[in-house]
Amino acid sequence: MSDPLRLGIAGLGTVGAGVLILLQEQQDLLRQRCGRALQVTAVSSRDRYKNRGVDLASGVTWHEDARALAKAAHVDVVIELIGGAEGIARQVVETALDAGKHVVTANKALLALHGSELAARAEKADRALCYEAAVGGGIPVVKAIREGLAANRFERVYGILNGTCNYILTKMENTGDDFDKVLLEAQGLGYAEADPSFDVDGIDTAHKLSILASLAYGTHVDFPGVYIEGIRHIGALDIQFAREFGYRIKLLGLARRTARGIEQRVHPCMAPLGSPISEVGGVTNAVVAVGNYAGQSVFEGPGAGAGPTASAVIADIVDIARNQILPPFAAPSSRLERAPASPMDLHQGAYYVRLTVLDQPGVMAAITAIMAEQGVSIDSIIQRGRAPGAGVPVVLITHETEEARMNQVLAQLTALKQVTEPPVRIRIEKL
Amino acid sequence: MSDPLRLGIAGLGTVGAGVLILLQEQQDLLRQRCGRALQVTAVSSRDRYKNRGVDLASGVTWHEDARALAKAAHVDVVIELIGGAEGIARQVVETALDAGKHVVTANKALLALHGSELAARAEKADRALCYEAAVGGGIPVVKAIREGLAANRFERVYGILNGTCNYILTKMENTGDDFDKVLLEAQGLGYAEADPSFDVDGIDTAHKLSILASLAYGTHVDFPGVYIEGIRHIGALDIQFAREFGYRIKLLGLARRTARGIEQRVHPCMAPLGSPISEVGGVTNAVVAVGNYAGQSVFEGPGAGAGPTASAVIADIVDIARNQILPPFAAPSSRLERAPASPMDLHQGAYYVRLTVLDQPGVMAAITAIMAEQGVSIDSIIQRGRAPGAGVPVVLITHETEEARMNQVLAQLTALKQVTEPPVRIRIEKL
């Protein structure tokens, strides 16, 4: 047996406490699987005296300042669980790598914004920078794409990467309730934050997508290149119409290499019923990777929570203990490609558009004239209900067209005097 | 860049040719991801002059005898794609390891029967023995369980591990046809072998399950310990009744640690509609691993075929090229546990039983008396249709009970003079 691997944990929130508990409860199992002991030698947190349901063994040094832990002599691996793309979290990771420590982190924002630079720093120090917990919670999808599917070019990689949004959309479908009501409930249950914008506006999904895209395409992490739309504008009516047309609405992150660069998109999608992703409900996450040899692989599991996240963090630690260390993004960072972002305006696809219009003669003619003028062809158009002189929903499904044309169509539809509310546009995906 | 990794491929059937094509087509990608070239230096096959759709580069040595390839000086990794648990395949793997070569194989039968002994041999030689392609085709599930979920104890691991059986069961459901008819069609389409027994009698599933169980539980591979039942006895009526009761019939391999040892079972199951595994149709494979921290992870993908299998074989080669080498079964073989097989007689569960009985007064009384006598309580019992004096189906659903009691019940039911055909028993799983 080799020497114990000495761990320093920065951040003892829900996940940090989960990591401590797992390390304690499965000590023997982990020693057997790693061929050496995993030993916590240092921790750092704002509140030293909070009850976390776990006893810190004697011999654990408490650091007031996580940056001191990051360079402490008795630590081999720094586990950063503070969170946030800047500030202490970033300083801890940089300090640790510069001090020759391995780093394990669950911090997707940090990786999305500074992943490439941190990878270069890790390689310079010849240390690991691992982040299985940053994407897909407990699902080992980083490893699957970087190693298990390493023989493939990826036709596309996409997934449900945010449990909060998937919970809200599933609940909206099951209850028929509107977004605001379901969000409030989700906040009450702890499935959504008091300030939910990180989740419901798609930013968290975009962080994760940019990491997956880098892994799949061998490119630098390009968070600014992600097109982002959240789910606040999705109404109960849209959920209902989706069902009628044979779809289910999911917030997806999708990445693809096009002739013009890497396309990264986060927005609500019409996912065909029967596709694996459409069946994934509640807080579960799922990633689909379509490889040119492996075909379509689907990975599903809990996307968040102390247990799954701790499982992923410790999988990284086990890799380090077993001396299984790879460049953070599959290829050494000097060989990662700087691919341009494929412009969203050139995206091709079919669209669902829901309008609220005054129930007056001539409305359909005005709408179809705009579509014709922009060269967007209509697959179906339906008006639901009658309310002469008042607002009724009209739903359009287009054939495949270009995003820029649809933007034109939507601008003109919005300007129509019979259109009383902003149109809702949802992209239809072939999955 | 390091030296090229020199590959010797033994066996150029569908998979071998797929591996050659992948290596040729994605040469640059693989060189980038591995940091070194992958170079085929030797091949071996029975028929040298068959057209395989791929040109062998000059500099490739042709070996008439695969055992000569296995110890050839210019080979670093031997890729065994011959198949079969004994004979040449086994000799090639043993010879290669003893000659200090790494081995990659897709041979589940070989691993199921000789896995532990080969693992010890690989460790003695300090070489890799990799087999991602042996389980779940292109799905990187060996890596997921051995590494990605390494922090977990597994409450259970189960899956659809044979595409042929899943294709047949899916087709039976979609068409209402009987097993024999669908099997013939599957043979015509190349989805089933001329001699289908390896697949439809559950042996292939059992090979794969014994490998998964070893990985999950840190035990020696125990193929003889697997309880095996195939799908030949499943009738169109069972598929139909399953649907009515809220289930879909799937051939599953299931492993679990019980107080009495490792339970490994392969048999048709009633899988609840809505469970992820029940939604997996056609030739797709799926593995579900329930970890005590990660929760339920689901892995789905194509279970066979040249492309997916080549993807898995090359993932193993990439690991070796990147120097990512682990003991074959998660722990060094000297530390694998010899756990007893948990006796099937003690298995607890609910059961579906379909009887064909003469439509006569007193039949139900006779059936229920037997159940009562054995202490098996009935959840529901239905007789479908009326045909006085002729055979009609009676379906029983039991509450949870012990396998041994059900065996008694079935023996007594079979002996009833009103029962005209062997009963069909299908276990109901909570998934």
Interface residues (C-beta under 8 A of the other chain):
Chain A: G18 L22 Q26 L29 L30 Q32 R33 G35 E132 G138 I139 P140 K143 A144 E147 G148 L149 A150 A151 N152 R153 G218 P276 E279 G291 N292 Y293 A294 G295 Q296 S297 V298 F299 E300 G301 P302 G305 G307 P308 A310 S311 A312 I314 A315 V318 D319 R322 Q324 L326 A330 A331 P332 R335
Chain B: G18 L22 Q26 L29 L30 Q32 R33 G35 E132 G138 I139 P140 K143 A144 E147 G148 L149 A150 A151 N152 R153 G218 P276 E279 G291 N292 Y293 A294 G295 Q296 S297 V298 F299 E300 G301 P302 G305 G307 P308 A310 S311 A312 I314 A315 V318 D319 R322 Q324 L326 A330 A331 P332 R335
